[in-house]
Amino acid sequence: MAEPLNVSDATFDTQVIKSEVPVLVDFWAGWCQPCLMLAPVVEELAQEYGPRIRLAKLDVDANPNIAGKFGVMSIPTLILFKGGQAVQRLVGFQAKSSLKAKLDPLV
């Protein structure tokens, strides 16, 4: 069973930027209610997409450098990285069907 990978400022480049497969990063924080609502959706997507896409979570409070580097001003923010580049950005809670509709053409 695929589960979202926890990434940090220290592991972001190796786990996300240099990944062979697209990576959807969930920028979140433990105090953020919409982030907590989105967590099970991200976990379901990780299981459904399997090896086609990697799902990762980055706690913005513990890892401010990467959040700042990518201009994350509101959370939750989801950014899809493909070939080391940010190719899609979604801000706020997203329904699973909405996320799939936006991700499917890119993966």
Backbone as a printed PyTorch tensor [residue, N CA C, xyz], in Angstrom:
tensor([[[  0.8370,  -1.1760,   0.0000],
         [  0.0000,   0.0000,   0.0000],
         [  0.8860,   1.2450,   0.0000]],

        [[  0.6720,   2.1090,  -0.9630],
         [  1.4560,   3.3390,  -1.0580],
         [  0.9030,   4.3640,  -0.0780]],

        [[  1.7940,   5.0080,   0.6400],
         [  1.3990,   6.0650,   1.5570],
         [  2.1920,   7.3080,   1.2170]],

        [[  1.6510,   8.4850,   1.5340],
         [  2.4130,   9.7020,   1.2680],
         [  3.7510,   9.6810,   2.0130]],

        [[  4.7470,  10.1900,   1.3600],
         [  6.0910,  10.2640,   1.8990],
         [  6.2510,  11.6020,   2.6080]],

        [[  6.7890,  11.5990,   3.8100],
         [  7.0740,  12.8520,   4.5010],
         [  8.4140,  13.3760,   4.0200]],

        [[  8.4150,  14.6000,   3.4920],
         [  9.6530,  15.2190,   3.0210],
         [  9.9480,  16.4460,   3.8740]],

        [[ 11.2010,  16.8840,   3.8230],
         [ 11.6430,  18.0150,   4.6300],
         [ 12.5280,  18.9230,   3.7840]],

        [[ 12.9450,  20.0360,   4.3740],
         [ 13.8880,  20.9200,   3.6860],
         [ 15.1250,  20.1200,   3.2480]],

        [[ 15.5780,  19.1960,   4.1060],
         [ 16.7980,  18.4320,   3.8440],
         [ 16.6180,  17.3700,   2.7600]],

        [[ 15.4120,  16.7940,   2.6450],
         [ 15.2160,  15.6790,   1.7070],
         [ 14.4580,  16.0670,   0.4430]],

        [[ 14.0070,  17.3090,   0.3380],
         [ 13.1470,  17.7220,  -0.7610],
         [ 13.7870,  17.5030,  -2.1330]],

        [[ 15.0270,  17.9330,  -2.2960],
         [ 15.6810,  17.7910,  -3.6060],
         [ 15.7860,  16.3400,  -4.0360]],

        [[ 16.2280,  15.4540,  -3.1510],
         [ 16.3980,  14.0600,  -3.5470],
         [ 15.0620,  13.3400,  -3.7160]],

        [[ 14.0730,  13.6490,  -2.8630],
         [ 12.7960,  12.9380,  -2.9140],
         [ 11.8080,  13.5070,  -3.9300]],

        [[ 11.9170,  14.8010,  -4.2340],
         [ 10.9280,  15.4380,  -5.1130],
         [ 11.5610,  15.9040,  -6.4230]],

        [[ 12.5200,  16.7890,  -6.3480],
         [ 13.1060,  17.3850,  -7.5540],
         [ 13.7810,  16.3320,  -8.4320]],

        [[ 14.4740,  15.3950,  -7.8450],
         [ 15.2090,  14.3760,  -8.6190],
         [ 14.4160,  13.0990,  -8.8390]],

        [[ 13.1340,  13.1020,  -8.5080],
         [ 12.3070,  11.9090,  -8.6560],
         [ 12.1130,  11.5580, -10.1330]],

        [[ 12.1140,  10.2770, -10.4070],
         [ 11.8800,   9.7640, -11.7620],
         [ 10.4040,   9.8620, -12.1490]],

        [[  9.5260,   9.8720, -11.1540],
         [  8.0830,   9.9490, -11.4030],
         [  7.5610,  11.2880, -10.8890]],

        [[  6.4110,  11.7500, -11.3940],
         [  5.8330,  12.9920, -10.8780],
         [  5.5580,  12.8810,  -9.3750]],

        [[  5.6850,  14.0020,  -8.6770],
         [  5.4590,  14.0340,  -7.2300],
         [  4.4540,  15.1430,  -6.9060]],

        [[  3.3850,  14.7850,  -6.2160],
         [  2.4170,  15.7610,  -5.7320],
         [  2.7560,  16.0320,  -4.2720]],

        [[  3.1370,  17.2780,  -3.9730],
         [  3.5210,  17.6460,  -2.6090],
         [  2.3760,  18.4060,  -1.9470]],

        [[  1.9810,  17.9070,  -0.7930],
         [  0.9490,  18.5300,   0.0270],
         [  1.6630,  19.3810,   1.0820]],

        [[  1.6040,  20.7080,   0.9250],
         [  2.1600,  21.6360,   1.9060],
         [  1.0820,  21.8560,   2.9570]],

        [[  1.3610,  21.5110,   4.2190],
         [  0.3350,  21.4870,   5.2450],
         [  0.9180,  21.8720,   6.6040]],

        [[  0.0420,  21.9770,   7.6050],
         [  0.4460,  22.1760,   9.0000],
         [ -0.5960,  21.5060,   9.8930]],

        [[ -0.1580,  21.0570,  11.0490],
         [ -1.0300,  20.3240,  11.9620],
         [ -2.1840,  21.1350,  12.5220]],

        [[ -2.0640,  22.4490,  12.5670],
         [ -3.1200,  23.3030,  13.1130],
         [ -4.1490,  23.7240,  12.0590]],

        [[ -3.9230,  23.3570,  10.8080],
         [ -4.7500,  23.8010,   9.6840],
         [ -5.9010,  22.8120,   9.4480]],

        [[ -7.1430,  23.2330,   9.7490],
         [ -8.3100,  22.3620,   9.5840],
         [ -8.4900,  21.8800,   8.1450]],

        [[ -8.4360,  22.7590,   7.1280],
         [ -8.5710,  22.2580,   5.7540],
         [ -7.4620,  21.2610,   5.3870]],

        [[ -6.2640,  21.4440,   5.9560],
         [ -5.1680,  20.4960,   5.7020],
         [ -5.5240,  19.1170,   6.2510]],

        [[ -6.1030,  19.1010,   7.4490],
         [ -6.4870,  17.8350,   8.0700],
         [ -7.6230,  17.1700,   7.2980]],

        [[ -8.5010,  17.9710,   6.7190],
         [ -9.5850,  17.4250,   5.8910],
         [ -9.0400,  16.8440,   4.5860]],

        [[ -7.9690,  17.4390,   4.0780],
         [ -7.3870,  17.0020,   2.8120],
         [ -6.5270,  15.7420,   2.9660]],

        [[ -5.9970,  15.5110,   4.1620],
         [ -5.0750,  14.3870,   4.3940],
         [ -5.6190,  13.0380,   3.9200]],

        [[ -6.8590,  12.6520,   4.2690],
         [ -7.3500,  11.3530,   3.7940],
         [ -7.5090,  11.2930,   2.2750]],

        [[ -7.8020,  12.4220,   1.6510],
         [ -7.9220,  12.4730,   0.1870],
         [ -6.5530,  12.1950,  -0.4390]],

        [[ -5.5110,  12.8140,   0.1120],
         [ -4.1500,  12.6020,  -0.3930],
         [ -3.7440,  11.1390,  -0.2040]],

        [[ -4.1010,  10.5490,   0.9350],
         [ -3.7730,   9.1440,   1.1780],
         [ -4.4900,   8.2240,   0.1950]],

        [[ -5.7460,   8.5160,  -0.1160],
         [ -6.4860,   7.7190,  -1.1030],
         [ -5.8290,   7.8290,  -2.4780]],

        [[ -5.4220,   9.0400,  -2.8490],
         [ -4.7760,   9.2290,  -4.1450],
         [ -3.4610,   8.4650,  -4.2150]],

        [[ -2.7210,   8.4460,  -3.1200],
         [ -1.4530,   7.7100,  -3.0850],
         [ -1.6940,   6.2370,  -3.3930]],

        [[ -2.7690,   5.6800,  -2.8490],
         [ -3.0940,   4.2750,  -3.0990],
         [ -3.5660,   4.0670,  -4.5420]],

        [[ -4.3860,   4.9700,  -5.0550],
         [ -4.9450,   4.8060,  -6.3930],
         [ -3.9180,   4.9780,  -7.5020]],

        [[ -3.0430,   5.9640,  -7.3560],
         [ -2.0630,   6.2230,  -8.4170],
         [ -0.8940,   5.2430,  -8.3730]],

        [[ -0.6550,   4.6420,  -7.2110],
         [  0.3980,   3.6480,  -7.0920],
         [  1.7380,   4.1530,  -7.6020]],

        [[  2.3850,   3.3910,  -8.4860],
         [  3.7270,   3.7710,  -8.9390],
         [  3.7620,   4.9010,  -9.9680]],

        [[  2.5860,   5.3210, -10.4860],
         [  2.5790,   6.3770, -11.5190],
         [  2.9180,   7.7530, -10.9670]],

        [[  2.6510,   7.9610,  -9.6820],
         [  2.8860,   9.2640,  -9.0660],
         [  3.2380,   9.0480,  -7.5990]],

        [[  4.1300,   9.8700,  -7.0960],
         [  4.4940,   9.8140,  -5.6830],
         [  3.7570,  10.9500,  -4.9830]],

        [[  3.1870,  10.6640,  -3.8230],
         [  2.5330,  11.6750,  -3.0120],
         [  3.4180,  11.9590,  -1.8180]],

        [[  3.6540,  13.2440,  -1.5610],
         [  4.5180,  13.6440,  -0.4600],
         [  3.8440,  14.7240,   0.3660]],

        [[  4.2120,  14.8050,   1.6380],
         [  3.6810,  15.8170,   2.5410],
         [  4.8610,  16.5980,   3.1230]],

        [[  4.6950,  17.9230,   3.1920],
         [  5.7200,  18.7760,   3.7750],
         [  5.0650,  19.6950,   4.7970]],

        [[  5.4580,  19.5540,   6.0590],
         [  4.9490,  20.3860,   7.1480],
         [  5.6240,  21.7530,   7.0390]],

        [[  4.8460,  22.7910,   6.7180],
         [  5.4190,  24.1170,   6.4740],
         [  5.9970,  24.7480,   7.7300]],

        [[  5.4840,  24.3860,   8.9090],
         [  6.0230,  24.9400,  10.1520],
         [  7.4160,  24.3840,  10.4310]],

        [[  7.6110,  23.1110,  10.1560],
         [  8.9050,  22.4720,  10.4100],
         [  9.8900,  22.6870,   9.2630]],

        [[  9.3990,  23.0740,   8.0930],
         [ 10.2460,  23.1950,   6.8940],
         [  9.9510,  24.4940,   6.1510]],

        [[ 10.2560,  25.6420,   6.7390],
         [  9.8960,  26.9200,   6.1220],
         [ 10.7020,  27.2640,   4.8750]],

        [[ 11.8880,  26.7080,   4.7250],
         [ 12.7260,  27.0670,   3.5700],
         [ 12.1030,  26.6480,   2.2470]],

        [[ 11.6580,  25.4120,   2.1510],
         [ 11.0650,  24.9230,   0.9010],
         [  9.7320,  25.6160,   0.6430]],

        [[  8.9300,  25.7890,   1.6950],
         [  7.6480,  26.4830,   1.5300],
         [  7.8950,  27.8910,   0.9870]],

        [[  8.8800,  28.5830,   1.5130],
         [  9.2140,  29.9260,   1.0460],
         [  9.7490,  29.9290,  -0.3700]],

        [[ 10.5830,  28.9430,  -0.6810],
         [ 11.1880,  28.8550,  -2.0200],
         [ 10.1220,  28.7430,  -3.1130]],

        [[  9.0360,  28.0390,  -2.8050],
         [  7.9780,  27.8360,  -3.7940],
         [  6.7830,  28.7660,  -3.5750]],

        [[  6.9620,  29.7940,  -2.7450],
         [  5.9380,  30.8230,  -2.5810],
         [  4.6370,  30.3430,  -1.9860]],

        [[  4.7130,  29.3620,  -1.0910],
         [  3.5030,  28.8580,  -0.4520],
         [  3.0790,  29.8640,   0.6130]],

        [[  1.9780,  30.5620,   0.3490],
         [  1.4840,  31.6020,   1.2430],
         [  0.2230,  31.1560,   1.9930]],

        [[ -0.5060,  30.2100,   1.4380],
         [ -1.7260,  29.6780,   2.0510],
         [ -1.6280,  28.1630,   2.0570]],

        [[ -2.2280,  27.5620,   3.0740],
         [ -2.2410,  26.1030,   3.1220],
         [ -3.6760,  25.6370,   3.3420]],

        [[ -4.0070,  24.4620,   2.8420],
         [ -3.1380,  23.5710,   2.1080],
         [ -2.8590,  24.0770,   0.6860]],

        [[ -1.6500,  23.8060,   0.2390],
         [ -1.2690,  24.0260,  -1.1510],
         [ -0.7270,  22.7080,  -1.6650]],

        [[ -1.1770,  22.3020,  -2.8320],
         [ -0.6660,  21.1090,  -3.4920],
         [  0.0880,  21.5570,  -4.7330]],

        [[  1.3240,  21.0830,  -4.8810],
         [  2.1090,  21.3990,  -6.0760],
         [  2.5650,  20.0900,  -6.6910]],

        [[  2.2910,  19.9330,  -7.9920],
         [  2.7490,  18.7600,  -8.7260],
         [  4.0710,  19.0930,  -9.3930]],

        [[  5.0750,  18.2840,  -9.1030],
         [  6.4020,  18.4290,  -9.7010],
         [  6.6070,  17.3080, -10.7090]],

        [[  7.0460,  17.6880, -11.8790],
         [  7.2970,  16.7100, -12.9450],
         [  8.6240,  17.0940, -13.5890]],

        [[  9.5640,  16.1600, -13.6270],
         [ 10.8710,  16.4660, -14.1870],
         [ 11.5850,  17.5660, -13.4160]],

        [[ 11.3120,  17.6540, -12.1130],
         [ 11.9640,  18.6470, -11.2740],
         [ 11.3470,  20.0380, -11.3170]],

        [[ 10.2720,  20.2040, -12.0950],
         [  9.6280,  21.5110, -12.2410],
         [  8.2160,  21.4780, -11.6630]],

        [[  7.8020,  22.5930, -11.0740],
         [  6.4240,  22.7220, -10.5920],
         [  5.5250,  22.9580, -11.8070]],

        [[  4.5920,  22.0390, -12.0600],
         [  3.7530,  22.1360, -13.2520],
         [  2.2770,  22.4110, -12.9500]],

        [[  1.8740,  22.2440, -11.6990],
         [  0.4800,  22.4760, -11.3160],
         [  0.4460,  22.9000,  -9.8540]],

        [[ -0.3640,  23.9060,  -9.5340],
         [ -0.5110,  24.3820,  -8.1460],
         [ -1.9920,  24.5080,  -7.8400]],

        [[ -2.3930,  23.9290,  -6.7180],
         [ -3.7760,  23.9870,  -6.2540],
         [ -3.7690,  24.4770,  -4.8150]],

        [[ -4.5610,  25.4910,  -4.5190],
         [ -4.5870,  26.0750,  -3.1840],
         [ -5.9610,  25.8580,  -2.5590]],

        [[ -5.9580,  25.4360,  -1.3060],
         [ -7.2010,  25.2070,  -0.5790],
         [ -7.6420,  23.7620,  -0.6710]],

        [[ -8.6690,  23.4450,   0.1020],
         [ -9.2020,  22.0810,   0.0860],
         [ -9.7140,  21.7470,  -1.3050]],

        [[ -9.4130,  20.5490,  -1.7590],
         [ -9.8610,  20.0680,  -3.0680],
         [-10.5780,  18.7320,  -2.8850]],

        [[-11.7140,  18.5770,  -3.5160],
         [-12.4020,  17.2860,  -3.5150],
         [-11.5740,  16.2970,  -4.3310]],

        [[-11.6900,  15.0480,  -3.9930],
         [-10.9310,  14.0090,  -4.6830],
         [-11.1920,  14.0280,  -6.1880]],

        [[-12.4400,  14.1680,  -6.5920],
         [-12.7720,  14.1660,  -8.0200],
         [-12.1150,  15.3520,  -8.7310]],

        [[-12.0780,  16.4910,  -8.0730],
         [-11.4410,  17.6820,  -8.6410],
         [ -9.9350,  17.4790,  -8.7930]],

        [[ -9.3240,  16.9050,  -7.7760],
         [ -7.8800,  16.6340,  -7.8370],
         [ -7.5580,  15.6610,  -8.9680]],

        [[ -8.3260,  14.5890,  -9.0550],
         [ -8.0810,  13.5960, -10.1050],
         [ -8.2250,  14.2130, -11.4930]],

        [[ -9.2250,  15.0690, -11.6760],
         [ -9.4490,  15.7030, -12.9760],
         [ -8.2550,  16.5720, -13.3800]],

        [[ -7.6110,  17.1830, -12.4060],
         [ -6.4630,  18.0330, -12.7000],
         [ -5.1610,  17.2530, -12.8130]],

        [[ -5.0570,  16.1330, -12.1160],
         [ -3.8260,  15.3450, -12.1310],
         [ -3.7650,  14.3560, -13.2920]],

        [[ -4.8920,  13.7430, -13.6250],
         [ -4.8930,  12.6850, -14.6510],
         [ -4.2070,  13.0810, -15.9530]],

        [[ -4.4610,  14.2830, -16.5060],
         [ -3.7950,  14.6300, -17.7670],
         [ -2.2770,  14.8180, -17.6240]],

        [[ -1.8140,  15.0320, -16.4000],
         [ -0.3920,  15.3210, -16.1850],
         [  0.4300,  14.0860, -15.8040]],

        [[ -0.2420,  13.0150, -15.4400],
         [  0.4800,  11.7960, -15.0540],
         [  0.1220,  10.6930, -15.9550]]])
